[in-house]
Every structure is written in C-alpha cells, then in structure tokens.
C-alpha cells in the first residue's frame, strides 16, 4: 500500500473513531485522518488487518488503538 497523501485538513489534537476500518472505505478514511494528524481509534472485525493498519498509522507518529 502506498503512503497516504497529506490532507489539506489539520486534525492535530483531535481524536476520531472509524468503524469498518479493516477494509475498503473505512480503511481509507482511517488513513486520511492519520495523514491529517488525528489520533485514531479503529473498529473492525479483522484483527490482523486492524493491527497492520494500526502499526502503519503509528509509523506516521499518531496515537492509534484497534478495538
């Protein structure tokens, strides 16, 4: 997967909850929020995909949890 583009929105200091984050649109939304400096809580049904996405977003310096 390619590195997400830097969004034009700044969510620094904000936390977001993304449901359906382990695939498709939910994963893309989580990546976009991470690129916008948000801390992200990921909710999804696939623990392996959730863990991979969590680590990718943490690599951007974000606080991320998967539930």
SULFEN-V5534 format. One record per run of one state. SS is the DSSP state (h for helix, s for strand, l for the rest). FROM is the first residue (numbers start at 1). TO is the last residue. If there is no record, write none. Layout:
# SULFEN-V5534
SS;FROM;TO
SS;FROM;TO
This chain:
# SULFEN-V5534
l;1;14
s;15;19
l;20;23
h;24;35
l;36;38
s;39;43
l;44;46
h;47;58
l;59;63
s;64;66
l;67;67
